[in-house]
Amino acid sequence: MVRKIKRKRSGHSSSQGPGGGMLQQLQSLQEDMLKAQDEIAEMTFEASVGGGVVTVLVDGERRVRSLTIDPDVLDPDDVEMLQDMVIAAVNQGLEQIDQATAERMSDVTGGVDIPDIGLG
């Protein structure tokens, strides 16, 4: 005796087909993520070290837009200190971008961690 097994429908309308609703959700998520990336690219981040001795302005595309150094700290005998402060300021600015990006993407994804989405 052969029995036919009826499959339950997944609840999707015939116009979407199986997974159609999920595809739309993924497309919407992708659009939201691209919008968030564009918003971050338009932002600027300022970092300052040494009590304002070195200040850097970076944009959301990870480009240094300005670098300000207090001329009173220029010491030809201690170039390494200035170099260290410039590096620290730039790194702080980049960390601000990373933090803003993570927060914005968390808002978009509802806190779900999506690995390898190419934000770095």
N, C-alpha and C positions, 0 to 999 in steps of 0.2 A: 504494500500500500504506500502510495506517495502522497505526502501531505504538502500542500502549498503553504508557505509561511508568508504572511502579509507583513510588510515593513511599515512601521509607523512613519508618518511624515514628520519631518523635522520642524515643522511650523513655519517654514519659509513660504512666501507666496511664490507662485509659479513664475512670476516676472523676475524675481531675484535669483531663483534657483538656490541650491544648497550653498551656504557660505556667502551669499550675496550681501546680506546685511553686515557681515563681518568685514567684507571687502570695503564697503562704504565707510565703516568706522575707521578702518586702517587708512583709507585715503584722507579722511577728515583729520585724523591724527597727524598724518604726514604734512598736510597743509598747515596745521597749527604749529607743528615743529618748525617748518620753514619760516613761518611768520615770526615765531619767537627768535629764531636765528637772525632774521633781518632786524628785529628790534634791538637785539644785543649788539649787532654790528654798528648800529647808529649811536650807541651809548659811548660815553667817555668815562674813564676811571682815573682818579688822581691818587697818587701815593707819595708820601713825604717821609723822609728819614732824617735823623740827626737834628730833630727839632726844627725842621724846615730848611735845613742846609741844602738838601737835594730834593727836588720835587719833579715827578715825572707825570705826564699825562699820556695815557694810552687809550686807544679806541677798542671797540668790541671786535675788531678784526685783528687784534693783537699787534697793532702798529704803534710805535712810540710817536706821539704827535708833538710833544715838547718836553724839554729837559731844562730845568732851571737850577743853577748852582749859585749859592751865595758866594760872591767874590771874596768875602772876608776869610773864607776857609781855604782859599787857594794857597797851598804851601808846596813849593817845588821840592822840598825835602821829604814830603810825605804824600806822594802821588798815590800810593797804594790805598791809603785811607779814603781818598776821594773815589777811587775806582770801586772800592768795596761798597761805598754808600750809593753810587750809581747803580751797581748791580742789585743791591738790596731794594732800592726804590722801584726799579723795573720789575723785579720779581714780585714785589708786593702788588704792583698794578696788574700783573698777569694773574696773580692769585685772585684778585677781585673779579676779574673777568670769569675765571673758572667758577667762582662761587655764584656769581650772578647767573651764569649759564646753567649750573646745576639746579639752582632754585627755580629758574624759569621753566626748565624742562620738566622738573618735578610737578610744577603747576599744570603743564600741558598733559603729562602722562598720568596725572592723578597719583603720583608717588611711586608708580611702577618703574622699576629699574630696567631700562632697555639697553643692553650692552651693545657696543660697537655701532653707535648711531652717527659716528663721524663728526663729533663736536669739537674735537681737539685740534 
